Amino acid sequence: RGLIGRTRLSMPSSIESKLGYDCEAVRPLWTSINTRLSCLDFLRSHWEIKPLLSEPGASWSEPLLSLPNVSTMVSMWPFRFMKNHATAVIQKPGSGFLADERWPRGLDVPHDIVNVAVSEQRTLVLHNLEVYWPPITRFIKHVVRYFHAYTQVNLYLSPAGLDVATAPHQE
């Protein structure tokens, strides 16, 4: 009864003092909305309560993954279209997640897929980047430790100028 109105993560954890390094690593995710929120204040006032539109900026996000890194990553791992692990999908713009049938299930993803997606005005989706790109892996370890939550990273890369690249959704 005393927990009504609280989330499981809004209460101090017994290991809170050991999570300072993780807290500072994830803090840029919300400082664009409120620079004064401490990690604990964020958990109490925002986490599992309100949606978060995170805009930490290019200087923060580019070391995690930049556009040239996408082609490098695809060439380093056996990405395949619509198969488990290293999954890729090419979506038709504004289709509500419909895959472009020209890229059948199980086909190897070509190394130039970024250029193909952009030139054909398609959205490239890559799943589980936390497994395949070391800078994202390192960051996600902080996210998982601090928030005590499973975290998967997906990339939606769309060419500029599309009216609707992919359907609004929550992951």
Salt bridges, closest charged atoms under 4 A:
ASP22 OD1 - HIS142 ND1 2.61
ASP22 OD1 - ARG145 NH2 2.91
GLU48 OE2 - ARG8 NH2 3.34
ASP100 OD2 - ARG102 NH2 2.76
ASP100 OD2 - ARG122 NE 2.82
GLU101 OE1 - LYS92 NZ 3.02
ASP108 OD1 - ARG80 NE 3.06
GLU120 OE1 - ARG102 NH2 2.58
GLU171 OE1 - HIS169 NE2 3.15
